[in-house]
Amino acid sequence: MSLRRFVRGHPSWSAIETVVRSVVERYDRAPAHARFLEADNWLSTPVVIDDALFVKLISQQNTLVHALFTTGRNLGAVASGTAGFFESFQSPAEMARHELEATQKMRKLGLNTPEPIEAFEAEGYGVVVFEYLPAFRPLDSLNPKTESWVAEELFAALRTLHDAGLAHGDLRAENVLLLGDELYFIDATSVDGDAQEGIRSYDLACALAALEPILGARAAVAAAEPSYPMTDLLSAADFLHFVQLRPDHDFAAAGLRSEIEHRATAE
């Protein structure tokens, strides 16, 4: 087994078969068709059953990798002038339960998410089950000429989350899905509820970073202004260099900061 495969924690075929069988039996779907999603995912193994259920298998190695990511992100937060606000998990089952509960909270606020169904433990793996969203697209596939409305809707949804005292914690293009003319959030991570100011600024910086390569700095910042005051945008600007360190964000941080500061000066 390669080190890459080990660190990712990809389950053995026998474990996958056992877990999939348990899901099939729980939801009385036999006979069933299961397939893997094409995903570069370090934190779970995604399986789709009958194009109806989206199942994540979370291994102990996935939990370890999440803890390593969490440590790195907290160090970056400290470098940005705030206390670390990301939390790690003690077990795969805890990680699965958190994702289910975070999704339930978002849905109660009226935000679009895949329907959360269940989280449980099987063969030492955390298992979380959602409805499967067919024909979805990631945020970075949007057409900026015909779907510019998506950006303002994204910031409005994020503001709803923040006003409720919640946060996403891992906002990036892959975690914002488009299905028809609806926007969906997935994959919220665990954050410290006592660090609201920092995580709010971080979430906003991540949203700007996700949109800048698609819309450009000017349009991305303009889309945020109806939902967030300039003071919040300036606070988010302080996190842009931290977000830029993430390998899953590729954007022009200097251009975004410049645009925010220009608008602040013009007010």
C-alpha positions, 0 to 999 in steps of 0.5 A: 500500500502506498503512503499516499493511499495510507494517509488518505485512509482509503478503506479496504474493499472488504470494509467498503463492501461491509459498510455498503451492505449495512446501508443497503440493509438499513434502507431496504434498497437491495438489490443495489448499485454502488459507485464511487465518485470521482473526487480528490478527497482526503477526508472521506471515501464518497459512495453513491447508492442507486443514485439516491443516497450519498454515503461518506465513509470516514476512516481513522486515517481520515480523522488523523489527516483532518487533525493535521489540517486543523493544526495547520489552519489554526497556525495560519489563524494565529499568524493572521492575528487571531486565536485558532478557531478550528476544532478536530475530532476524536473519532471517525464516528464523531466526524460523521455526526458533526457533518450530519448535525452541521447540515441539519442546522443549515437546513433549519435556517432555510439554506439549501443542503442535501437532505441529511439522513443519518450518521452511524458507525460500522466496522470502525468507520464513521458513516454519514448518509445524505440524499444524492444531488444529481446533475449538480455543478461546483461553483467554479463552473458558473457562467459569469455572464448569465449567472452573476446572481449566484455570487450575491446569493452566496453572500446572502446565505453566508450572512444568514449562517453568520447571523445565527451564530454559525459558520461554515469553516471550509468554504471553497468552490467544491463545497458550493454546488449549483443545482438548477437555479439553486445554490447548495452548501456542503462539507461544513467543518467544526469551528469554535463557537466562541471565536465568531468574529474570526471565523466570520472574517475567515468565511467571508475571505474564503467566499471572496477567494472562491469567486475572484477567479470566476468574476474578478475582484471588482465583481466579487467585492461588489456582490458581497456589499449588499450582505456585509458592511465595509468593516466586515470586508476590511476584516476579511481582507486581513485573512486573505493571505492566510486563505492564499496559503491553502492549496485548494484556493487559487486567487489574486489576494493582492487584487482583492485587498486592493479592491476592498481598500479602494471601496473603503476609501471611496465611502 
